[in-house]
Amino acid sequence: MPPLTITRNQLATFLGNHELIKKFEELFSAVNEITGTAGDEVEISIGNTLAKANLSLSEIARIFDIIIDLKQADRVSDKTIESVAVSTVITENLFYTYEVDASGGNRTITLPSLAVAYDSNLKTGWVINVAKTDSSTNTVTIAGTINGVTDFDLLRQDESLMFQAGPTSWRAMS
């Protein structure tokens, strides 16, 4: 079998965590060991296993190419920070920071639905950060359910909350 040409960082894009990456690497390591010591009968079985492993690797590479194409097609916003001084409904995708000035009154930042913010095929969710930038006593309310709590208020200057859309809920990351 040709050597694996995907880096650990590329694998992390698809497999999501360190344990899955290790298992993936162990699979290819075991296949290489067996290939070197197997007899004729086992080699046929190994050949089938290698074909399946190569097909899986091809699928992973195809998914990686799709992600690259989406980014290059500008379907992912290149604007990552937006300053707002009015209540806002979030519509931008993937990773976005909202710096909210509430000096003119209370502000509400409304989260999109999970149907919009989570891609069940790629198992990826938008990451959003909301920060209160002013020192007023006005609040910045994040409207939506995060970790089972409905509506979350930012009360102090430079207070922020980062969260990610998951398959069933928004989850706080900080």
Secondary structure, 3 states (H helix, E strand, C coil): CCCCCCCHHHHHHHHCCHHHHHHHHHHHHHHHHHHHHCCHHHHHHHHHHHHHHHHHHHHHHHHHHHHHHHHHCCCCCCCCEEEECCCEECCCCCEEEEEECCCCCCEEEECCCHHHHEECCCCEECEEEEEECCCCCCCEEEEEEECCEEEEEECCCCCEEEEEECCCCEEECC
